[in-house]
C-alpha cells in the first residue's frame, strides 16, 4: 500500500469511528503532530507558532 492510500485509509477509519467533523479534526491533529515533530527537530518555531494560533482560533470559534 502506498503512503497516500495508507493516509486515506487512516482518515476514513477516523471518520467512520468518530463522525465526519470530529474524525476530520482528529486526522488534522495527526498530520499536525507529524509535521510539528519534524519542525521541532528542524528548529522551525514559526510552524509550531502558526499551528498554536490556528488551534486557538478553532477553540475560540467553537467554545465561546
CHARMM internal coordinates of N, CA and C (Angstrom, degrees):
IC EDIT
DIST 1 N 1 CA 1.4541
DIST 1 CA 1 C 1.5409
ANGL 1 N 1 CA 1 C 107.01
DIST 1 C 2 N 1.3055
ANGL 1 CA 1 C 2 N 116.37
DIHE 1 N 1 CA 1 C 2 N 131.40
DIST 2 N 2 CA 1.4631
ANGL 1 C 2 N 2 CA 117.00
DIHE 1 CA 1 C 2 N 2 CA 179.22
DIST 2 CA 2 C 1.5282
ANGL 2 N 2 CA 2 C 110.90
DIHE 1 C 2 N 2 CA 2 C -82.04
DIST 2 C 3 N 1.3045
ANGL 2 CA 2 C 3 N 115.01
DIHE 2 N 2 CA 2 C 3 N 170.53
DIST 3 N 3 CA 1.4707
ANGL 2 C 3 N 3 CA 121.41
DIHE 2 CA 2 C 3 N 3 CA -173.28
DIST 3 CA 3 C 1.5288
ANGL 3 N 3 CA 3 C 112.53
DIHE 2 C 3 N 3 CA 3 C -59.76
DIST 3 C 4 N 1.3395
ANGL 3 CA 3 C 4 N 117.70
DIHE 3 N 3 CA 3 C 4 N -43.63
DIST 4 N 4 CA 1.4679
ANGL 3 C 4 N 4 CA 121.00
DIHE 3 CA 3 C 4 N 4 CA -179.02
DIST 4 CA 4 C 1.5305
ANGL 4 N 4 CA 4 C 111.17
DIHE 3 C 4 N 4 CA 4 C -62.82
DIST 4 C 5 N 1.3293
ANGL 4 CA 4 C 5 N 116.81
DIHE 4 N 4 CA 4 C 5 N -42.83
DIST 5 N 5 CA 1.4663
ANGL 4 C 5 N 5 CA 120.20
DIHE 4 CA 4 C 5 N 5 CA 177.93
DIST 5 CA 5 C 1.5223
ANGL 5 N 5 CA 5 C 110.80
DIHE 4 C 5 N 5 CA 5 C -64.49
DIST 5 C 6 N 1.3201
ANGL 5 CA 5 C 6 N 116.23
DIHE 5 N 5 CA 5 C 6 N -40.14
DIST 6 N 6 CA 1.4580
ANGL 5 C 6 N 6 CA 121.20
DIHE 5 CA 5 C 6 N 6 CA 178.94
DIST 6 CA 6 C 1.5335
ANGL 6 N 6 CA 6 C 110.64
DIHE 5 C 6 N 6 CA 6 C -61.55
DIST 6 C 7 N 1.3218
ANGL 6 CA 6 C 7 N 116.82
DIHE 6 N 6 CA 6 C 7 N -46.74
DIST 7 N 7 CA 1.4699
ANGL 6 C 7 N 7 CA 120.69
DIHE 6 CA 6 C 7 N 7 CA 179.06
DIST 7 CA 7 C 1.5300
ANGL 7 N 7 CA 7 C 111.13
DIHE 6 C 7 N 7 CA 7 C -64.35
DIST 7 C 8 N 1.3179
ANGL 7 CA 7 C 8 N 117.24
DIHE 7 N 7 CA 7 C 8 N -40.13
DIST 8 N 8 CA 1.4681
ANGL 7 C 8 N 8 CA 121.24
DIHE 7 CA 7 C 8 N 8 CA 178.82
DIST 8 CA 8 C 1.5297
ANGL 8 N 8 CA 8 C 110.35
DIHE 7 C 8 N 8 CA 8 C -62.01
DIST 8 C 9 N 1.3376
ANGL 8 CA 8 C 9 N 116.66
DIHE 8 N 8 CA 8 C 9 N -41.17
DIST 9 N 9 CA 1.4659
ANGL 8 C 9 N 9 CA 120.42
DIHE 8 CA 8 C 9 N 9 CA 178.66
DIST 9 CA 9 C 1.5284
ANGL 9 N 9 CA 9 C 111.01
DIHE 8 C 9 N 9 CA 9 C -65.35
DIST 9 C 10 N 1.3132
ANGL 9 CA 9 C 10 N 117.29
DIHE 9 N 9 CA 9 C 10 N -42.11
DIST 10 N 10 CA 1.4621
ANGL 9 C 10 N 10 CA 120.34
DIHE 9 CA 9 C 10 N 10 CA 177.88
DIST 10 CA 10 C 1.5262
ANGL 10 N 10 CA 10 C 110.26
DIHE 9 C 10 N 10 CA 10 C -60.02
DIST 10 C 11 N 1.3333
ANGL 10 CA 10 C 11 N 116.58
DIHE 10 N 10 CA 10 C 11 N -45.35
DIST 11 N 11 CA 1.4680
ANGL 10 C 11 N 11 CA 120.39
DIHE 10 CA 10 C 11 N 11 CA 179.59
DIST 11 CA 11 C 1.5266
ANGL 11 N 11 CA 11 C 110.78
DIHE 10 C 11 N 11 CA 11 C -62.41
DIST 11 C 12 N 1.3187
ANGL 11 CA 11 C 12 N 117.53
DIHE 11 N 11 CA 11 C 12 N -45.51
DIST 12 N 12 CA 1.4623
ANGL 11 C 12 N 12 CA 121.20
DIHE 11 CA 11 C 12 N 12 CA 179.29
DIST 12 CA 12 C 1.5259
ANGL 12 N 12 CA 12 C 111.28
DIHE 11 C 12 N 12 CA 12 C -61.79
DIST 12 C 13 N 1.3204
ANGL 12 CA 12 C 13 N 116.92
DIHE 12 N 12 CA 12 C 13 N -40.18
DIST 13 N 13 CA 1.4660
ANGL 12 C 13 N 13 CA 120.77
DIHE 12 CA 12 C 13 N 13 CA 178.66
DIST 13 CA 13 C 1.5289
ANGL 13 N 13 CA 13 C 111.21
DIHE 12 C 13 N 13 CA 13 C -64.18
DIST 13 C 14 N 1.3293
ANGL 13 CA 13 C 14 N 117.11
DIHE 13 N 13 CA 13 C 14 N -42.52
DIST 14 N 14 CA 1.4669
ANGL 13 C 14 N 14 CA 120.15
DIHE 13 CA 13 C 14 N 14 CA 179.04
DIST 14 CA 14 C 1.5272
ANGL 14 N 14 CA 14 C 110.89
DIHE 13 C 14 N 14 CA 14 C -65.32
DIST 14 C 15 N 1.3218
ANGL 14 CA 14 C 15 N 117.11
DIHE 14 N 14 CA 14 C 15 N -40.18
DIST 15 N 15 CA 1.4710
ANGL 14 C 15 N 15 CA 120.68
DIHE 14 CA 14 C 15 N 15 CA 178.55
DIST 15 CA 15 C 1.5282
ANGL 15 N 15 CA 15 C 110.32
DIHE 14 C 15 N 15 CA 15 C -66.67
DIST 15 C 16 N 1.3289
ANGL 15 CA 15 C 16 N 117.43
DIHE 15 N 15 CA 15 C 16 N -41.54
DIST 16 N 16 CA 1.4655
ANGL 15 C 16 N 16 CA 120.53
DIHE 15 CA 15 C 16 N 16 CA 178.54
DIST 16 CA 16 C 1.5249
ANGL 16 N 16 CA 16 C 111.19
DIHE 15 C 16 N 16 CA 16 C -63.51
DIST 16 C 17 N 1.3152
ANGL 16 CA 16 C 17 N 117.09
DIHE 16 N 16 CA 16 C 17 N -36.59
DIST 17 N 17 CA 1.4565
ANGL 16 C 17 N 17 CA 121.34
DIHE 16 CA 16 C 17 N 17 CA -177.29
DIST 17 CA 17 C 1.5259
ANGL 17 N 17 CA 17 C 112.51
DIHE 16 C 17 N 17 CA 17 C -78.78
DIST 17 C 18 N 1.3429
ANGL 17 CA 17 C 18 N 117.82
DIHE 17 N 17 CA 17 C 18 N -37.01
DIST 18 N 18 CA 1.4662
ANGL 17 C 18 N 18 CA 120.72
DIHE 17 CA 17 C 18 N 18 CA -170.67
DIST 18 CA 18 C 1.5242
ANGL 18 N 18 CA 18 C 115.09
DIHE 17 C 18 N 18 CA 18 C -118.18
DIST 18 C 19 N 1.3158
ANGL 18 CA 18 C 19 N 118.74
DIHE 18 N 18 CA 18 C 19 N -1.87
DIST 19 N 19 CA 1.4607
ANGL 18 C 19 N 19 CA 121.20
DIHE 18 CA 18 C 19 N 19 CA -175.56
DIST 19 CA 19 C 1.5217
ANGL 19 N 19 CA 19 C 110.03
DIHE 18 C 19 N 19 CA 19 C 91.88
DIST 19 C 20 N 1.3235
ANGL 19 CA 19 C 20 N 115.96
DIHE 19 N 19 CA 19 C 20 N 166.54
DIST 20 N 20 CA 1.4602
ANGL 19 C 20 N 20 CA 121.08
DIHE 19 CA 19 C 20 N 20 CA -172.12
DIST 20 CA 20 C 1.5290
ANGL 20 N 20 CA 20 C 113.44
DIHE 19 C 20 N 20 CA 20 C -62.23
DIST 20 C 21 N 1.3144
ANGL 20 CA 20 C 21 N 117.30
DIHE 20 N 20 CA 20 C 21 N -53.65
DIST 21 N 21 CA 1.4684
ANGL 20 C 21 N 21 CA 119.75
DIHE 20 CA 20 C 21 N 21 CA -175.54
DIST 21 CA 21 C 1.5242
ANGL 21 N 21 CA 21 C 112.56
DIHE 20 C 21 N 21 CA 21 C -65.84
DIST 21 C 22 N 1.3137
ANGL 21 CA 21 C 22 N 117.32
DIHE 21 N 21 CA 21 C 22 N -52.50
DIST 22 N 22 CA 1.4578
ANGL 21 C 22 N 22 CA 120.99
DIHE 21 CA 21 C 22 N 22 CA -177.26
DIST 22 CA 22 C 1.5367
ANGL 22 N 22 CA 22 C 111.17
DIHE 21 C 22 N 22 CA 22 C -68.94
DIST 22 C 23 N 1.3203
ANGL 22 CA 22 C 23 N 117.33
DIHE 22 N 22 CA 22 C 23 N -38.63
DIST 23 N 23 CA 1.4588
ANGL 22 C 23 N 23 CA 120.71
DIHE 22 CA 22 C 23 N 23 CA 177.71
DIST 23 CA 23 C 1.5145
ANGL 23 N 23 CA 23 C 111.78
DIHE 22 C 23 N 23 CA 23 C -63.16
DIST 23 C 24 N 1.3296
ANGL 23 CA 23 C 24 N 116.60
DIHE 23 N 23 CA 23 C 24 N -42.05
DIST 24 N 24 CA 1.4612
ANGL 23 C 24 N 24 CA 120.65
DIHE 23 CA 23 C 24 N 24 CA 177.48
DIST 24 CA 24 C 1.5129
ANGL 24 N 24 CA 24 C 110.20
DIHE 23 C 24 N 24 CA 24 C -65.20
DIST 24 C 25 N 1.3274
ANGL 24 CA 24 C 25 N 117.47
DIHE 24 N 24 CA 24 C 25 N -40.57
DIST 25 N 25 CA 1.4680
ANGL 24 C 25 N 25 CA 121.39
DIHE 24 CA 24 C 25 N 25 CA 178.40
DIST 25 CA 25 C 1.5328
ANGL 25 N 25 CA 25 C 110.94
DIHE 24 C 25 N 25 CA 25 C -63.21
DIST 25 C 26 N 1.3321
ANGL 25 CA 25 C 26 N 116.69
DIHE 25 N 25 CA 25 C 26 N -44.48
DIST 26 N 26 CA 1.4672
ANGL 25 C 26 N 26 CA 120.16
DIHE 25 CA 25 C 26 N 26 CA 178.05
DIST 26 CA 26 C 1.5320
ANGL 26 N 26 CA 26 C 110.96
DIHE 25 C 26 N 26 CA 26 C -61.85
DIST 26 C 27 N 1.3301
ANGL 26 CA 26 C 27 N 116.21
DIHE 26 N 26 CA 26 C 27 N -39.53
DIST 27 N 27 CA 1.4588
ANGL 26 C 27 N 27 CA 118.98
DIHE 26 CA 26 C 27 N 27 CA 178.12
DIST 27 CA 27 C 1.5271
ANGL 27 N 27 CA 27 C 110.16
DIHE 26 C 27 N 27 CA 27 C -64.39
DIST 27 C 28 N 1.3265
ANGL 27 CA 27 C 28 N 117.11
DIHE 27 N 27 CA 27 C 28 N -42.41
DIST 28 N 28 CA 1.4748
ANGL 27 C 28 N 28 CA 121.83
DIHE 27 CA 27 C 28 N 28 CA 177.56
DIST 28 CA 28 C 1.5318
ANGL 28 N 28 CA 28 C 109.60
DIHE 27 C 28 N 28 CA 28 C -60.04
DIST 28 C 29 N 1.3248
ANGL 28 CA 28 C 29 N 117.40
DIHE 28 N 28 CA 28 C 29 N -43.89
DIST 29 N 29 CA 1.4622
ANGL 28 C 29 N 29 CA 120.42
DIHE 28 CA 28 C 29 N 29 CA 177.74
DIST 29 CA 29 C 1.5331
ANGL 29 N 29 CA 29 C 111.18
DIHE 28 C 29 N 29 CA 29 C -61.28
DIST 29 C 30 N 1.3180
ANGL 29 CA 29 C 30 N 116.68
DIHE 29 N 29 CA 29 C 30 N -38.60
DIST 30 N 30 CA 1.4631
ANGL 29 C 30 N 30 CA 120.28
DIHE 29 CA 29 C 30 N 30 CA 177.97
DIST 30 CA 30 C 1.5186
ANGL 30 N 30 CA 30 C 111.02
DIHE 29 C 30 N 30 CA 30 C -61.06
DIST 30 C 31 N 1.3197
ANGL 30 CA 30 C 31 N 116.82
DIHE 30 N 30 CA 30 C 31 N -47.74
DIST 31 N 31 CA 1.4652
ANGL 30 C 31 N 31 CA 121.41
DIHE 30 CA 30 C 31 N 31 CA 179.99
DIST 31 CA 31 C 1.5253
ANGL 31 N 31 CA 31 C 110.68
DIHE 30 C 31 N 31 CA 31 C -63.97
DIST 31 C 32 N 1.3187
ANGL 31 CA 31 C 32 N 116.69
DIHE 31 N 31 CA 31 C 32 N -43.46
DIST 32 N 32 CA 1.4677
ANGL 31 C 32 N 32 CA 120.46
DIHE 31 CA 31 C 32 N 32 CA 179.79
DIST 32 CA 32 C 1.5244
ANGL 32 N 32 CA 32 C 110.39
DIHE 31 C 32 N 32 CA 32 C -63.96
DIST 32 C 33 N 1.3196
ANGL 32 CA 32 C 33 N 117.40
DIHE 32 N 32 CA 32 C 33 N -37.56
DIST 33 N 33 CA 1.4609
ANGL 32 C 33 N 33 CA 120.72
DIHE 32 CA 32 C 33 N 33 CA 177.29
DIST 33 CA 33 C 1.5297
ANGL 33 N 33 CA 33 C 110.91
DIHE 32 C 33 N 33 CA 33 C -62.27
DIST 33 C 34 N 1.3196
ANGL 33 CA 33 C 34 N 116.03
DIHE 33 N 33 CA 33 C 34 N -44.87
DIST 34 N 34 CA 1.4688
ANGL 33 C 34 N 34 CA 119.92
DIHE 33 CA 33 C 34 N 34 CA 179.10
DIST 34 CA 34 C 1.5273
ANGL 34 N 34 CA 34 C 110.02
DIHE 33 C 34 N 34 CA 34 C -62.88
DIST 34 C 35 N 1.3276
ANGL 34 CA 34 C 35 N 116.38
DIHE 34 N 34 CA 34 C 35 N -50.03
DIST 35 N 35 CA 1.4673
ANGL 34 C 35 N 35 CA 120.40
DIHE 34 CA 34 C 35 N 35 CA -178.26
DIST 35 CA 35 C 1.5312
ANGL 35 N 35 CA 35 C 111.13
DIHE 34 C 35 N 35 CA 35 C -66.99
DIST 35 C 36 N 1.3189
ANGL 35 CA 35 C 36 N 116.69
DIHE 35 N 35 CA 35 C 36 N -35.92
DIST 36 N 36 CA 1.4674
ANGL 35 C 36 N 36 CA 120.72
DIHE 35 CA 35 C 36 N 36 CA 178.82
DIST 36 CA 36 C 1.5191
ANGL 36 N 36 CA 36 C 112.06
DIHE 35 C 36 N 36 CA 36 C -64.76
DIST 36 C 37 N 1.3233
ANGL 36 CA 36 C 37 N 116.03
DIHE 36 N 36 CA 36 C 37 N -39.83
DIST 37 N 37 CA 1.4648
ANGL 36 C 37 N 37 CA 120.11
DIHE 36 CA 36 C 37 N 37 CA 177.36
DIST 37 CA 37 C 1.5283
ANGL 37 N 37 CA 37 C 110.16
DIHE 36 C 37 N 37 CA 37 C -63.37
DIST 37 C 38 N 1.3257
ANGL 37 CA 37 C 38 N 115.68
DIHE 37 N 37 CA 37 C 38 N -43.27
DIST 38 N 38 CA 1.4642
ANGL 37 C 38 N 38 CA 119.85
DIHE 37 CA 37 C 38 N 38 CA 177.87
DIST 38 CA 38 C 1.5303
ANGL 38 N 38 CA 38 C 110.83
DIHE 37 C 38 N 38 CA 38 C -63.06
DIST 38 C 39 N 1.3323
ANGL 38 CA 38 C 39 N 116.53
DIHE 38 N 38 CA 38 C 39 N -42.46
DIST 39 N 39 CA 1.4623
ANGL 38 C 39 N 39 CA 120.53
DIHE 38 CA 38 C 39 N 39 CA 179.84
DIST 39 CA 39 C 1.5201
ANGL 39 N 39 CA 39 C 110.81
DIHE 38 C 39 N 39 CA 39 C -65.58
DIST 39 C 40 N 1.3290
ANGL 39 CA 39 C 40 N 116.89
DIHE 39 N 39 CA 39 C 40 N -42.45
DIST 40 N 40 CA 1.4600
ANGL 39 C 40 N 40 CA 121.10
DIHE 39 CA 39 C 40 N 40 CA 179.22
DIST 40 CA 40 C 1.5281
ANGL 40 N 40 CA 40 C 110.91
DIHE 39 C 40 N 40 CA 40 C -59.96
DIST 40 C 41 N 1.3167
ANGL 40 CA 40 C 41 N 115.30
DIHE 40 N 40 CA 40 C 41 N -46.18
DIST 41 N 41 CA 1.4716
ANGL 40 C 41 N 41 CA 119.40
DIHE 40 CA 40 C 41 N 41 CA 179.15
DIST 41 CA 41 C 1.5170
ANGL 41 N 41 CA 41 C 111.72
DIHE 40 C 41 N 41 CA 41 C -63.56
DIST 41 C 42 N 1.3440
ANGL 41 CA 41 C 42 N 116.13
DIHE 41 N 41 CA 41 C 42 N -31.78
DIST 42 N 42 CA 1.4549
ANGL 41 C 42 N 42 CA 120.58
DIHE 41 CA 41 C 42 N 42 CA -179.92
DIST 42 CA 42 C 1.5203
ANGL 42 N 42 CA 42 C 113.48
DIHE 41 C 42 N 42 CA 42 C -88.46
DIST 42 C 43 N 1.3354
ANGL 42 CA 42 C 43 N 117.41
DIHE 42 N 42 CA 42 C 43 N -2.18
DIST 43 N 43 CA 1.4604
ANGL 42 C 43 N 43 CA 121.45
DIHE 42 CA 42 C 43 N 43 CA 178.67
DIST 43 CA 43 C 1.5232
ANGL 43 N 43 CA 43 C 114.48
DIHE 42 C 43 N 43 CA 43 C 79.50
DIST 43 C 44 N 1.3342
ANGL 43 CA 43 C 44 N 118.24
DIHE 43 N 43 CA 43 C 44 N 18.14
DIST 44 N 44 CA 1.4683
ANGL 43 C 44 N 44 CA 122.32
DIHE 43 CA 43 C 44 N 44 CA -178.53
DIST 44 CA 44 C 1.5258
ANGL 44 N 44 CA 44 C 110.46
DIHE 43 C 44 N 44 CA 44 C -88.35
DIST 44 C 45 N 1.3191
ANGL 44 CA 44 C 45 N 116.51
DIHE 44 N 44 CA 44 C 45 N 85.75
DIST 45 N 45 CA 1.4650
ANGL 44 C 45 N 45 CA 120.02
DIHE 44 CA 44 C 45 N 45 CA -178.20
DIST 45 CA 45 C 1.5247
ANGL 45 N 45 CA 45 C 112.28
DIHE 44 C 45 N 45 CA 45 C -74.79
DIST 45 C 46 N 1.3240
ANGL 45 CA 45 C 46 N 118.25
DIHE 45 N 45 CA 45 C 46 N -20.67
DIST 46 N 46 CA 1.4708
ANGL 45 C 46 N 46 CA 120.72
DIHE 45 CA 45 C 46 N 46 CA 179.53
DIST 46 CA 46 C 1.5277
ANGL 46 N 46 CA 46 C 110.45
DIHE 45 C 46 N 46 CA 46 C -63.79
DIST 46 C 47 N 1.3337
ANGL 46 CA 46 C 47 N 117.93
DIHE 46 N 46 CA 46 C 47 N -40.56
DIST 47 N 47 CA 1.4597
ANGL 46 C 47 N 47 CA 121.00
DIHE 46 CA 46 C 47 N 47 CA 179.07
DIST 47 CA 47 C 1.5231
ANGL 47 N 47 CA 47 C 110.13
DIHE 46 C 47 N 47 CA 47 C -62.07
DIST 47 C 48 N 1.3132
ANGL 47 CA 47 C 48 N 116.64
DIHE 47 N 47 CA 47 C 48 N -46.10
DIST 48 N 48 CA 1.4614
ANGL 47 C 48 N 48 CA 121.16
DIHE 47 CA 47 C 48 N 48 CA -178.40
DIST 48 CA 48 C 1.5284
ANGL 48 N 48 CA 48 C 110.18
DIHE 47 C 48 N 48 CA 48 C -63.46
DIST 48 C 49 N 1.3055
ANGL 48 CA 48 C 49 N 117.67
DIHE 48 N 48 CA 48 C 49 N -40.71
DIST 49 N 49 CA 1.4654
ANGL 48 C 49 N 49 CA 122.22
DIHE 48 CA 48 C 49 N 49 CA 177.47
DIST 49 CA 49 C 1.5312
ANGL 49 N 49 CA 49 C 110.43
DIHE 48 C 49 N 49 CA 49 C -62.79
DIST 49 C 50 N 1.3343
ANGL 49 CA 49 C 50 N 117.68
DIHE 49 N 49 CA 49 C 50 N -43.57
DIST 50 N 50 CA 1.4660
ANGL 49 C 50 N 50 CA 121.47
DIHE 49 CA 49 C 50 N 50 CA 178.95
DIST 50 CA 50 C 1.5240
ANGL 50 N 50 CA 50 C 111.95
DIHE 49 C 50 N 50 CA 50 C -62.34
DIST 50 C 51 N 1.3204
ANGL 50 CA 50 C 51 N 116.57
DIHE 50 N 50 CA 50 C 51 N -40.77
DIST 51 N 51 CA 1.4639
ANGL 50 C 51 N 51 CA 120.56
DIHE 50 CA 50 C 51 N 51 CA 178.15
DIST 51 CA 51 C 1.5309
ANGL 51 N 51 CA 51 C 110.32
DIHE 50 C 51 N 51 CA 51 C -65.55
DIST 51 C 52 N 1.3112
ANGL 51 CA 51 C 52 N 117.07
DIHE 51 N 51 CA 51 C 52 N -42.57
DIST 52 N 52 CA 1.4683
ANGL 51 C 52 N 52 CA 120.39
DIHE 51 CA 51 C 52 N 52 CA 179.18
DIST 52 CA 52 C 1.5300
ANGL 52 N 52 CA 52 C 110.55
DIHE 51 C 52 N 52 CA 52 C -61.73
DIST 52 C 53 N 1.3102
ANGL 52 CA 52 C 53 N 117.40
DIHE 52 N 52 CA 52 C 53 N -41.38
DIST 53 N 53 CA 1.4754
ANGL 52 C 53 N 53 CA 120.34
DIHE 52 CA 52 C 53 N 53 CA 177.85
DIST 53 CA 53 C 1.5227
ANGL 53 N 53 CA 53 C 111.20
DIHE 52 C 53 N 53 CA 53 C -65.85
DIST 53 C 54 N 1.3352
ANGL 53 CA 53 C 54 N 117.58
DIHE 53 N 53 CA 53 C 54 N -39.70
DIST 54 N 54 CA 1.4652
ANGL 53 C 54 N 54 CA 120.52
DIHE 53 CA 53 C 54 N 54 CA 178.43
DIST 54 CA 54 C 1.5260
ANGL 54 N 54 CA 54 C 111.00
DIHE 53 C 54 N 54 CA 54 C -63.71
DIST 54 C 55 N 1.3301
ANGL 54 CA 54 C 55 N 117.13
DIHE 54 N 54 CA 54 C 55 N -43.10
DIST 55 N 55 CA 1.4673
ANGL 54 C 55 N 55 CA 120.17
DIHE 54 CA 54 C 55 N 55 CA 178.03
DIST 55 CA 55 C 1.5279
ANGL 55 N 55 CA 55 C 111.23
DIHE 54 C 55 N 55 CA 55 C -64.69
DIST 55 C 56 N 1.3086
ANGL 55 CA 55 C 56 N 117.36
DIHE 55 N 55 CA 55 C 56 N -38.73
DIST 56 N 56 CA 1.4563
ANGL 55 C 56 N 56 CA 121.28
DIHE 55 CA 55 C 56 N 56 CA 178.02
DIST 56 CA 56 C 1.5388
ANGL 56 N 56 CA 56 C 109.80
DIHE 55 C 56 N 56 CA 56 C -63.38
DIST 56 C 57 N 1.3118
ANGL 56 CA 56 C 57 N 117.04
DIHE 56 N 56 CA 56 C 57 N -41.10
DIST 57 N 57 CA 1.4660
ANGL 56 C 57 N 57 CA 120.81
DIHE 56 CA 56 C 57 N 57 CA 178.78
DIST 57 CA 57 C 1.5263
ANGL 57 N 57 CA 57 C 111.55
DIHE 56 C 57 N 57 CA 57 C -63.71
DIST 57 C 58 N 1.3288
ANGL 57 CA 57 C 58 N 117.06
DIHE 57 N 57 CA 57 C 58 N -42.93
DIST 58 N 58 CA 1.4537
ANGL 57 C 58 N 58 CA 120.81
DIHE 57 CA 57 C 58 N 58 CA 177.93
DIST 58 CA 58 C 1.5245
ANGL 58 N 58 CA 58 C 109.99
DIHE 57 C 58 N 58 CA 58 C -62.51
DIST 58 C 59 N 1.3158
ANGL 58 CA 58 C 59 N 116.91
DIHE 58 N 58 CA 58 C 59 N -44.54
DIST 59 N 59 CA 1.4558
ANGL 58 C 59 N 59 CA 121.63
DIHE 58 CA 58 C 59 N 59 CA 179.95
DIST 59 CA 59 C 1.5265
ANGL 59 N 59 CA 59 C 110.76
DIHE 58 C 59 N 59 CA 59 C -61.04
DIST 59 C 60 N 1.3109
ANGL 59 CA 59 C 60 N 117.78
DIHE 59 N 59 CA 59 C 60 N -45.81
DIST 60 N 60 CA 1.4740
ANGL 59 C 60 N 60 CA 121.37
DIHE 59 CA 59 C 60 N 60 CA -178.83
DIST 60 CA 60 C 1.5241
ANGL 60 N 60 CA 60 C 111.39
DIHE 59 C 60 N 60 CA 60 C -63.68
DIST 60 C 61 N 1.3324
ANGL 60 CA 60 C 61 N 117.96
DIHE 60 N 60 CA 60 C 61 N -37.62
DIST 61 N 61 CA 1.4656
ANGL 60 C 61 N 61 CA 120.68
DIHE 60 CA 60 C 61 N 61 CA -179.88
DIST 61 CA 61 C 1.5155
ANGL 61 N 61 CA 61 C 112.50
DIHE 60 C 61 N 61 CA 61 C -69.19
DIST 61 C 62 N 1.3345
ANGL 61 CA 61 C 62 N 117.33
DIHE 61 N 61 CA 61 C 62 N -34.13
DIST 62 N 62 CA 1.4521
ANGL 61 C 62 N 62 CA 120.14
DIHE 61 CA 61 C 62 N 62 CA -172.22
DIST 62 CA 62 C 1.5333
ANGL 62 N 62 CA 62 C 114.34
DIHE 61 C 62 N 62 CA 62 C -104.63
DIST 62 C 63 N 1.2981
ANGL 62 CA 62 C 63 N 117.77
DIHE 62 N 62 CA 62 C 63 N -10.68
DIST 63 N 63 CA 1.4627
ANGL 62 C 63 N 63 CA 119.79
DIHE 62 CA 62 C 63 N 63 CA -176.88
DIST 63 CA 63 C 1.5272
ANGL 63 N 63 CA 63 C 112.21
DIHE 62 C 63 N 63 CA 63 C -106.97
DIST 63 C 64 N 1.2865
ANGL 63 CA 63 C 64 N 117.16
DIHE 63 N 63 CA 63 C 64 N -10.89
DIST 64 N 64 CA 1.4492
ANGL 63 C 64 N 64 CA 116.51
DIHE 63 CA 63 C 64 N 64 CA -172.30
DIST 64 CA 64 C 1.4337
ANGL 64 N 64 CA 64 C 115.15
DIHE 63 C 64 N 64 CA 64 C -130.10
END
COOR INIT
IC SEED 1 N 1 CA 1 C
IC BUILD
